């Protein structure tokens, strides 16, 4: 039944209006900013993970919610009957530039919510084939029940009862990551960039980075940062959100726009601020005062204010979204206790880090739990299918490519206690570490307790200041470490029977 998704389903279809037409159609919901860009306020202001279901014709992971095909089809039938009398907007876009990992995407959305189509249009590429969509999403924000239903085998998603833009964006990326996994690759919730640096012998080289991290942990900031490089040395930004990796570590990009968090954005974040203040940006749930004045510090509406910015308006991008190889893999975490600023991992430790996906909850996920400890395999809440399959695939790639190096980067603090926030790991510290990793300029030593490598020296950083053991008594450290071990063991136990190879690796 779900295959029957085409223009005949609706009363009237407006096919592929351009960006000017989309903005004009959305004028009734727009507040115009001082930059002459639009801002929209939504009823729902974050993703509804608890309301997202996968039709369970396939094996699901332990952290995924299934829905029977019969039950899903019953809801879809009601939706189709409703849409027979509705005017909708149809947008066709292309995901990715690499022929192997490029997909035709089609969004249908009820006309009253054309602002969502406008935002989504700006995240992908101009279509080449508008007649054969690989993935289709049907979006009905006004539906009385909030429920998202994904049919992985058909590549179709129904988004019902939410008017948050992120649901449309992620519906296509979720499907694409699932398809790439079935193709033998790996879809990853990660940013990508190149650092062009001089090594110890003053030879110029390109070093590819991918960065995992949940929304709000600094992934976009680190992806877009220039690392203070100048002259022949520079950062080249490729992707911010989702990439597709093949067995050789090649990483194809997916999007042509960045979906940024705007809270606290200021001129000190030059690259992001410049792109965000363009008239071509589109804001969602950002506070706009009288005369269109934008206040990025005001979180009255939500701490999950967002913006869609065009990739070509981000400084240091080029004409490619792809990465020849992920030479360095960075797992970004944000903790405030005994996790150092950086750790170098072997392949098994990297698979463990991937399966743990440690960080904190942010307002982009569940605002009611913002700041609390969180784990999510691959820092990717959009996995379809057994999570351990993803860990196994990554382990295969790392074994096949021993030159790929893996690290954990903490963007939080070190040494926090009840009466002390700890030593903040600044953006400067994190970006310097990444630059020195690219230059292969860090001296490492083994941590006898945890087994990973810690930096003995990092040029430009007093690394001893960030040694967790210098902030706690032996007893304080032991209590925190034991608690962390227990949490990790409990988390990993959920997956130990899912895949023997992953169990061995972790």
Secondary structure, 3 states (H helix, E strand, C coil): CCCCCCHHHCCEEEECCCHHHHHHHCHHHCEECCCCCEEECCCCCCCCHHHEEEECCCCCCCCCCEECHHHHHHHHHHHHHHHCCCEEEEEEEEECCCHHHCEEEEEEEEHHHHHHHHHHHCCCEECCCCCCCCEEEEEECCCCCCEEEEECCCCEEEEECCCCHHHHHHHHHHHHHHHHHHCCCEEECEEEEEEEEECCCCCEEEEEEEEECCCCCCHHHHHHCCCCCCCCCEEEEEECCCEEECCCCCEEECCCEEEEECCCCCCCCHHHHHHHCCCCCEEECCEECHHHCEECCCCCCCCCCEEEEEHHHCCCECCCCCECCCCEEEEEECCCCCCCCEEEECHHHHHHHHHHCEEECCCCCCHHHCCCEEECHHHCCCCCCCHHHHHHHHHHHHHHCCCCEEEEEECCEECCECCECCEECCHHHHHHHHHHHHCCCCEEEECCCCCCEEEEEECCECHHHHCHHHCCCHHHHHHHHHHHHHHHHHHHHCCCCCCHHHHHHC
